[in-house]
């Protein structure tokens, strides 16, 4: 008995009450090993780990890993950018301002300014690339999320399904046994309840 459920759709005519909210549902989670069906609204399958968690494909998990890497790069870039800007601003105001040679200072500042501008242009371009990559991966994840078909029940929920299933099986087996007993004992019961007329003993010697 494995905790593996596959999402399926049933026709409108076959819809049944949702296990969670009792509204009519056409989505069913099917467990082949347990022969278990759970009717549910699609909404309960999302962000509801106390009921069910999706089992994502390798493609999805790879996209998540990639996304995290891009996110990290964006973060590093953002902190590097502001870091260097802060350093430059501090240098300018704390060290260079008291300097007496203003002409040289201005020239330095102007040069540094140009450099910083170039740098920030480059980094903006790369940031945009990462941002594009990030959005692309996010779209891919959303798409794969909507296509997920495999689910795992929360363990407590699954244990409950197992017990319910076992109880059902016992009840069915009991009923079958009773039916079998009834049909088996029926002829005997008939024999016992009816008094067949006794066949007169015939002594062949008296013939
Ligand atoms: Zn529901």
Boltz pocket constraint, residues with backbone or C-beta under 6 A from the ligand:
constraints:
  - pocket:
      binder: B
      contacts: [[A, 18], [A, 19], [A, 20], [A, 21], [A, 22], [A, 23], [A, 40], [A, 41], [A, 44]]
      max_distance: 6.0
